[in-house]
Amino acid sequence: MRHARQTFVAATVLAAVCCTVSAAPPAEPDGCTPDQARMLAIRAAQVDAVNRLAETVLTARVSAVKTVGAAIGPGSDKEIALRVFLRAARRVGEPRVYSDGVAEVDVEAPVEAVVRDVATLYTPGEHETGELADLRYVAVDGYVRAGGRGRAPRDPSPEVLKRLESASFEDLPEMFPAGWERVTATGRVGAIRAARIAAYRAMAEHLKAVYLGPTAKVGDLVEGLPASEAMFDAFVRSLPVAGPPRLMPDRIAEVDVLAMVPDLIRVLKDIRTLRGAETWTEEQVDRLSLRLKTRRLTATGRGMPAASEIRPAEETAVSGGAPLPDWAAETVETRGEAPLASDVADREEARVLAARSAKARALWDAEKQVDAVTLAGGVTVRERAAKDSRFRRDLKTFLSSVRVVTSRPAEDGKGWEVMLRLPLLRLHEFSLARD
């Protein structure tokens, strides 16, 4: 179990080290106000956080040698369903935006809900478990969390700006090219094609499930005769795509297809005539519009690019090739303990108070360690913050990004213990900027 935790931490640090950050504060994207640039950076960080959360779940082990991703199939309908489920991950705390234009966002999902969702997609085999023990192990207070970071894109289109400004932050709207930067053109075309095929399949299934009467369905009228099945399939394949494909930030392409109910009624009447069906009357078919209470039916299909069409992430040096100091790749870890208050009768209230006190002590220790870090030029963080107002603001933002990695009863059972973790790479990045 300890090995699982070390693997998780190492992957998190490596992912952070692989990001490219410019030393100088970037100019705002063309055509953007400062508020819009901030919003775009936060959205890009949200995209990164949700994708990292998905990777955390997909790399959780169901056996000693198999991950969730391998068990449900890379790029499969099941992986797509899992990623769509994780779009609902909620934001933790407030976004953090630095003076160099980098934003950070944390998201979380209840670990029990994730385990249940995986259980609907995957049946454990021999020597496998559906408990996802290593995922539960990295969860804090019942939630599995992930942090993301991002910048505003250089040339956002007016359509993207309008879409993002009108969307709730709880939604994950399309903001292409976010999420698709490493996908080849062939991969994008393949994902859209797969989504279109899935949309037609979803529409066929939806239409066949429509009731013609108290128990009879459209599928009962269509299926069983090759000619009627072929006529129905031809109708479905002829349906138009409703709007342009959506290339969503979690690397899922979405396509909608549209069926007009009057057109469906006409083809069902033709099928009824073809079959000479006495079971269904024309009146029953005509009443479909009343049953459905709409003239338009829409179905959505989703697809992902093939793994072979995704370029590997480039490990680019931070700050345009400037050497990375040893401390920048380190992570501050601190632990705080606090006793349970003996004068508080409610045990849950006592636990909350002790956890809060333990976290405050761990945070104080983390701040001391960060203050003592020596930056370029031999100046410490504390000394730089005393003279540089922008650095001081960024430092406050940075310290708010500290992450709780464990929150549990102390070994003696008489108190509470909290462990915090704070990677130092972001500190190095914004320390390179100057007033």
C-alpha positions, -999 to 999 in steps of 0.1 A, spaced: 0 0 0 29 23 8 42 16 -27 9 27 -42 10 60 -24 46 67 -35 37 59 -71 8 83 -69 30 111 -54 57 106 -79 33 108 -108 18 140 -95 52 156 -91 63 144 -126 32 158 -142 39 192 -126 76 192 -137 66 186 -174 46 218 -177 61 247 -196 59 282 -180 73 315 -192 93 336 -167 78 369 -178 41 378 -172 24 370 -205 4 396 -225 -33 392 -224 -48 372 -253 -57 392 -284 -92 407 -280 -95 398 -243 -101 420 -213 -81 412 -181 -112 396 -166 -117 374 -197 -81 364 -197 -85 354 -160 -116 334 -168 -99 316 -197 -70 306 -175 -93 293 -148 -113 273 -174 -80 259 -188 -70 248 -153 -104 232 -148 -100 212 -179 -66 200 -168 -79 191 -133 -109 171 -147 -85 152 -171 -61 145 -143 -89 132 -121 -99 109 -149 -64 96 -153 -62 91 -115 -93 69 -117 -82 51 -149 -48 42 -134 -63 28 -101 -57 -9 -99 -83 -36 -100 -56 -63 -96 -18 -64 -91 -13 -60 -129 -45 -45 -143 -58 -9 -140 -94 4 -144 -84 17 -178 -71 -16 -190 -101 -34 -176 -128 -13 -193 -108 -9 -225 -88 22 -236 -110 46 -257 -140 23 -253 -176 33 -247 -171 24 -211 -141 48 -208 -162 75 -224 -190 69 -200 -166 71 -170 -151 104 -183 -185 119 -189 -194 109 -153 -163 127 -140 -173 159 -157 -195 164 -127 -165 167 -104 -170 198 -82 -145 226 -76 -127 226 -43 -122 261 -29 -115 291 -51 -93 292 -82 -58 305 -77 -45 329 -103 -9 342 -103 7 373 -117 24 353 -145 -11 343 -159 -11 307 -146 -43 296 -129 -48 265 -106 -81 247 -99 -88 217 -77 -117 193 -83 -131 164 -63 -155 135 -67 -169 112 -39 -148 81 -39 -178 59 -32 -197 74 -62 -166 67 -84 -164 31 -72 -201 26 -79 -198 41 -114 -168 18 -122 -189 -12 -109 -215 -5 -135 -189 -6 -162 -167 -35 -151 -173 -70 -136 -142 -81 -116 -126 -114 -128 -107 -140 -108 -82 -125 -84 -96 -90 -91 -115 -67 -69 -139 -38 -75 -129 -21 -43 -102 1 -59 -82 1 -27 -55 24 -39 -80 50 -50 -96 49 -16 -62 52 0 -54 85 -17 -89 98 -10 -92 125 17 -124 127 37 -142 104 13 -132 124 -19 -107 117 -46 -91 150 -57 -70 163 -85 -54 197 -93 -50 213 -127 -33 243 -141 -36 263 -172 -31 296 -191 -55 316 -213 -51 305 -250 -34 330 -272 -62 337 -297 -96 326 -283 -124 329 -308 -155 351 -300 -176 319 -300 -154 303 -273 -155 335 -252 -193 338 -255 -198 301 -247 -176 302 -216 -190 334 -203 -225 320 -204 -217 287 -189 -219 278 -152 -186 269 -137 -200 236 -127 -203 227 -164 -174 217 -186 -182 234 -219 -163 230 -252 -133 253 -255 -114 238 -284 -84 234 -287 -82 228 -250 -78 190 -244 -70 183 -281 -35 199 -284 -18 166 -287 -44 149 -309 -35 146 -346 -59 158 -373 -65 122 -382 -73 115 -346 -99 143 -345 -115 131 -377 -116 95 -363 -132 107 -330 -159 126 -348 -166 96 -371 -169 73 -340 -192 98 -324 -214 101 -354 -217 63 -356 -225 61 -319 -252 88 -324 -270 68 -351 -268 37 -329 -282 57 -299 -310 71 -320 -319 36 -333 -321 22 -298 -341 52 -286 -366 50 -314 -371 12 -309 -379 18 -273 -407 42 -281 -442 28 -272 -468 24 -298 -494 12 -273 -497 0 -237 -470 -26 -242 -459 -27 -278 -429 -7 -290 -415 5 -323 -389 -22 -321 -417 -49 -321 -430 -35 -354 -395 -31 -370 -376 -63 -359 -380 -98 -371 -383 -91 -409 -351 -83 -428 -368 -59 -452 -384 -39 -424 -352 -38 -405 -333 -26 -436 -359 1 -442 -357 13 -406 -318 13 -406 -319 33 -439 -341 59 -423 -318 62 -392 -287 65 -414 -303 93 -434 -310 115 -404 -291 148 -404 -265 158 -379 -278 186 -357 -252 213 -355 -214 210 -357 -194 183 -338 -183 193 -303 -147 186 -293 -150 185 -256 -121 193 -232 -119 157 -219 -109 146 -254 -144 133 -262 -161 142 -295 -198 146 -294 -223 145 -323 -260 150 -322 -284 136 -348 -320 147 -353 -351 128 -362 -384 146 -370 -414 127 -355 -436 132 -387 -408 115 -407 -406 87 -382 -444 82 -385 -442 80 -423 -415 53 -423 -433 33 -397 -465 34 -418 -444 21 -447 -430 -7 -425 -465 -15 -413 -477 -18 -449 -446 -39 -459 -453 -63 -430 -491 -64 -435 -492 -60 -398 -526 -63 -383 -514 -58 -347 -507 -21 -351 -532 3 -367 -524 34 -386 -542 53 -358 -517 39 -332 -488 50 -354 -503 85 -359 -507 89 -321 -469 87 -317 -467 125 -319 -491 127 -290 -472 101 -270 -438 118 -276 -452 154 -271 -425 168 -294 -418 170 -332 -380 166 -327 -360 138 -312 -322 142 -306 -296 116 -298 -260 122 -288 -231 100 -298 -196 102 -283 -162 90 -296 -125 93 -286 -94 94 -308 -73 63 -311 -44 62 -287 -20 60 -317 -32 94 -328 -23 112 -295 12 126 -295 32 121 -262 35 150 -239 68 169 -244 89 173 -213 100 209 -218 123 227 -195 107 253 -173 114 290 -181 126 285 -216 155 263 -208 167 279 -176 182 253 -153 158 240 -126 172 243 -90 171 211 -70 146 225 -45 121 233 -72 115 195 -78 109 189 -41 77 188 -22 72 202 13 53 177 35 43 187 70 22 170 97 1 186 124 -15 170 155 -41 183 179 -59 167 209 -96 161 210 -111 188 233 -122 172 265 -147 200 272 -167 194 240 -195 169 245 -203 163 208 -176 140 195 -180 150 158 -176 187 168 -145 178 188 -131 160 158 -138 189 135 -121 213 159 -91 191 164 -87 186 126 -89 223 120 -62 229 147 -40 201 134 -42 216 99 -33 251 112 -2 237 128 9 218 97 3 249 76 24 270 99 52 245 96 49 245 58 50 283 57 82 283 78 98 258 54 88 278 23 100 311 39 135 295 43 138 285 6 167 303 -11 158 317 -44 180 328 -73 205 355 -62 208 340 -27 177 358 -13 152 338 8 115 337 1 109 357 33 133 384 22 119 386 -13 83 388 0 93 417 22 104 438 -7 83 426 -37 46 432 -35 37 411 -65 58 382 -53 41 386 -19 6 383 -34 17 353 -55 32 337 -23 -1 340 -5 -19 324 -35 7 297 -35 4 288 1 -34 285 -3 -27 257 -28 -15 234 0 -32 200 -2 -45 178 26 -32 143 19 -43 126 51 -67 136 78 -72 108 104 -72 99 141 -38 101 158 -23 67 166 -31 71 204 -68 77 195 -68 109 216 -63 134 189 -63 141 152 -35 142 126 -33 161 93 -6 158 67 -2 186 41 17 185 8 30 215 -13 51 209 -44 76 238 -49 77 240 -86 51 267 -89 71 288 -63 101 286 -86 81 296 -117 66 328 -103 98 337 -84 114 343 -119 91 372 -126 102 407 -116 83 439 -108 
